[in-house]
Amino acid sequence: MTWLRGYAASSLRHDLVAGSVLVCLLIPAGMAYAQAAGLPPVTGLYATVVPLLVYAALGPSRLLVLGPDSALAPLIAAAVLPFAAAGSPRAVALSGLLAIIIGAALLLGAVLRLGVLTGLLSGPIRLGYLAGIAFTVAAGQLSILLGASAHGHSPWEEVASALTVTAQGGTNLVAMALGVGSLLLIWVPRLLKWPVPGALFAVVASALAVWVLGLGGRVSAVGALPRVVSVLGIGLVSPADVAPLVGPAIGIALIAFADTGVLSRSLAAREGRSVSGSREMAALGAANVASGLLGGFPVSASSSRTPVAIESGGRTQLTAVVAAILVVVFVLAAPGATAFLPTATLAAVVISAAASIVDLRSIIRLWRMSRVESLLAVAAFIGVTTIGVLQGIIVAVSLSLLDFVRRAWGPYRAELGDLPDVPGHHDISRHPEAERVPGLILARFDAPLFFANGAVFSAFIRGLVEEANRPVTHVIVAAEPITGIDTTALDELVVLDDWLAAHGVQLVFAELKGPVKDRLLRFSSRSRFGPDHFYPTVSAAVRALRPADGEQGRPAANDGGL
């Protein structure tokens, strides 16, 4: 609990107020996300309280709110509901087991320092993936919001079914009025930037409407909460249940830590601090294990509740502790308060939260900047909404890796020349006035050499030589961007070197990184790429190899590695 070190008494009032405001959002959001995951609403409160307290003790961020998340809800449902009925005790037990496996994976990742794996989801892919998650979540709750009995095997089918039933007049009009009204009560305060969360108005107003108007028999309600905190149903799970959950758990762990890590770093940057990725991963893992053991389900950082804590004046993790205590007080002192809370209102809370994770500004900006990356985001969205949210993780990661290969396969490459009165050597395509160095070809290839682009590099160099239309004695590769080479690319390099030698041209490298040079020498022989093939800078290579008075310059023997 590092936030306690030097805790300022002046922060106490701010943390108490922020915690009191935060609880107004924690209770409806926790129950709503549990409903979206196919679990009893009360489990959302367990998954709220326990992670808040664990993270307050172990987390590196001074003000980060952990708990149920709308992005994880469909993932949990997809992992658990094939093996248990929605809302059943076994579903609760399996979701707890899933949280424990996720926590164990995160703890192992922290020990092995695997936080870098979150980079497998590029920005555009993540935008499309989260948009797909949002659509999936909203589609699953639409029939509840409209009071329609609709079903489907995909989000598209669920939306089509709900709209068809509604158009045919097969909806519960009371439930629809409560759901749509709740949605308005949530969005209006948000648009007006009121300090109190709109979800609080929606929950209180809808529950009062059901109670005062006697609508309990006409709409589905959450019901009273149990006073006893449940623990993992050991008798309802077995070792055989672990294997089917491991794959989903790893995918969910990746998504959960990616969201948590981004939010934690953003908060730390605002304070001029840095956070340890490994410690963040360990704290999130511990919170998930504790949540699973005490009747909860997988959790991550909340991008909607954390800003509420900050905007309410919260300064430390005491805000989360206060909020957790108040949730417990609510469960023990007023368990019957949810007896009249309609499930349509919880659906409205979920749909509103799902809409908030779609970053429209970034999507529009991405479309303006790169059509290719925009198409990758669309592909991720389609993958999530058609083949499933868990499979969508694989699609998203695969697209990210393919995008990396695409960029490295066809990287930017350029022929370089001299600009009068400007130091260095410059891209001729961007500076047509640049002059080529007599007798030399200067080339730059902006990527490591590996199996996918070795032939591209070879074709690029051959093309420059064939199109030179002037005597050429050396090709100087400005090799600083070449940060690696594999055996397949080396084979291409050897073939290229033989082709150049047959045309009376020698291949040399300038500014090649020392480790890459060592690898090149280890893979090949020093007779092919000896010391006279390497120069410390492009300028040094040009000075040594530029023909003087029409004669070929002699290569300067030097080590040349950087």
Rosetta blueprint (number, residue, H / E / L):
1 M L
2 T H
3 W H
4 L H
5 R L
6 G L
7 Y L
8 A L
9 A L
10 S H
11 S H
12 L H
13 R H
14 H H
15 D H
16 L H
17 V H
18 A H
19 G H
20 S H
21 V H
22 L H
23 V H
24 C H
25 L H
26 L H
27 I H
28 P H
29 A H
30 G H
31 M H
32 A H
33 Y H
34 A H
35 Q H
36 A H
37 A L
38 G L
39 L L
40 P L
41 P H
42 V H
43 T H
44 G H
45 L H
46 Y H
47 A H
48 T H
49 V H
50 V H
51 P H
52 L H
53 L H
54 V H
55 Y H
56 A H
57 A H
58 L H
59 G L
60 P L
61 S L
62 R L
63 L L
64 L L
65 V L
66 L E
67 G E
68 P L
69 D L
70 S L
71 A L
72 L L
73 A H
74 P H
75 L H
76 I H
77 A H
78 A H
79 A H
80 V H
81 L L
82 P L
83 F L
84 A L
85 A L
86 A L
87 G L
88 S L
89 P H
90 R H
91 A H
92 V H
93 A H
94 L H
95 S H
96 G H
97 L H
98 L H
99 A H
100 I H
101 I H
102 I H
103 G H
104 A H
105 A H
106 L H
107 L H
108 L H
109 G H
110 A H
111 V H
112 L L
113 R L
114 L L
115 G H
116 V H
117 L H
118 T H
119 G H
120 L H
121 L L
122 S L
123 G H
124 P H
125 I H
126 R H
127 L H
128 G H
129 Y H
130 L H
131 A H
132 G H
133 I H
134 A H
135 F H
136 T H
137 V H
138 A H
139 A H
140 G H
141 Q H
142 L H
143 S H
144 I H
145 L H
146 L H
147 G L
148 A E
149 S L
150 A L
151 H L
152 G L
153 H L
154 S L
155 P H
156 W H
157 E H
158 E H
159 V H
160 A H
161 S H
162 A H
163 L H
164 T H
165 V H
166 T H
167 A H
168 Q L
169 G L
170 G L
171 T E
172 N L
173 L H
174 V H
175 A H
176 M H
177 A H
178 L H
179 G H
180 V H
181 G H
182 S H
183 L H
184 L H
185 L H
186 I H
187 W H
188 V H
189 P H
190 R H
191 L H
192 L H
193 K L
194 W L
195 P L
196 V L
197 P L
198 G H
199 A H
200 L H
201 F H
202 A H
203 V H
204 V H
205 A H
206 S H
207 A H
208 L H
209 A H
210 V H
211 W H
212 V H
213 L L
214 G L
215 L L
216 G L
217 G L
218 R L
219 V L
220 S L
221 A E
222 V L
223 G L
224 A L
225 L L
226 P L
227 R L
228 V L
229 V L
230 S L
231 V L
232 L L
233 G L
234 I H
235 G H
236 L H
237 V L
238 S L
239 P H
240 A H
241 D H
242 V H
243 A H
244 P H
245 L H
246 V H
247 G H
248 P H
249 A H
250 I H
251 G H
252 I H
253 A H
254 L H
255 I H
256 A H
257 F H
258 A H
259 D H
260 T H
261 G H
262 V H
263 L H
264 S H
265 R H
266 S H
267 L H
268 A H
269 A H
270 R H
271 E L
272 G L
273 R L
274 S L
275 V L
276 S L
277 G H
278 S H
279 R H
280 E H
281 M H
282 A H
283 A H
284 L H
285 G H
286 A H
287 A H
288 N H
289 V H
290 A H
291 S H
292 G H
293 L H
294 L L
295 G L
296 G L
297 F L
298 P L
299 V L
300 S E
301 A E
302 S L
303 S L
304 S L
305 R H
306 T H
307 P H
308 V H
309 A H
310 I H
311 E H
312 S L
313 G L
314 G L
315 R L
316 T L
317 Q L
318 L H
319 T H
320 A H
321 V H
322 V H
323 A H
324 A H
325 I H
326 L H
327 V H
328 V H
329 V H
330 F H
331 V H
332 L H
333 A H
334 A L
335 P H
336 G H
337 A H
338 T H
339 A L
340 F L
341 L L
342 P E
343 T H
344 A H
345 T H
346 L H
347 A H
348 A H
349 V H
350 V H
351 I H
352 S H
353 A H
354 A H
355 A H
356 S H
357 I L
358 V L
359 D L
360 L H
361 R H
362 S H
363 I H
364 I H
365 R H
366 L H
367 W H
368 R H
369 M H
370 S L
371 R H
372 V H
373 E H
374 S H
375 L H
376 L H
377 A H
378 V H
379 A H
380 A H
381 F H
382 I H
383 G H
384 V H
385 T H
386 T H
387 I H
388 G L
389 V H
390 L H
391 Q H
392 G H
393 I H
394 I H
395 V H
396 A H
397 V H
398 S H
399 L H
400 S H
401 L H
402 L H
403 D H
404 F H
405 V H
406 R H
407 R H
408 A H
409 W H
410 G L
411 P L
412 Y L
413 R E
414 A E
415 E E
416 L E
417 G E
418 D E
419 L E
420 P L
421 D L
422 V E
423 P E
424 G E
425 H E
426 H E
427 D E
428 I L
429 S L
430 R L
431 H L
432 P L
433 E L
434 A L
435 E E
436 R L
437 V L
438 P L
439 G E
440 L E
441 I E
442 L E
443 A E
444 R E
445 F E
446 D L
447 A L
448 P L
449 L E
450 F L
451 F L
452 A L
453 N L
454 G H
455 A H
456 V H
457 F H
458 S H
459 A H
460 F H
461 I H
462 R H
463 G H
464 L H
465 V H
466 E H
467 E L
468 A L
469 N L
470 R L
471 P L
472 V E
473 T E
474 H E
475 V E
476 I E
477 V E
478 A E
479 A L
480 E L
481 P L
482 I L
483 T L
484 G L
485 I E
486 D L
487 T H
488 T H
489 A H
490 L H
491 D H
492 E H
493 L H
494 V H
495 V H
496 L H
497 D H
498 D H
499 W H
500 L H
501 A H
502 A H
503 H L
504 G L
505 V L
506 Q E
507 L E
508 V E
509 F E
510 A E
511 E L
512 L L
513 K L
514 G H
515 P H
516 V H
517 K H
518 D H
519 R H
520 L H
521 L H
522 R H
523 F H
524 S L
525 S L
526 R L
527 S L
528 R L
529 F L
530 G L
531 P H
532 D H
533 H H
534 F E
535 Y E
536 P L
537 T L
538 V H
539 S H
540 A H
541 A H
542 V H
543 R H
544 A H
545 L H
546 R L
547 P L
548 A E
549 D L
550 G L
551 E E
552 Q L
553 G L
554 R L
555 P L
556 A L
557 A L
558 N L
559 D L
560 G L
561 G L
562 L L
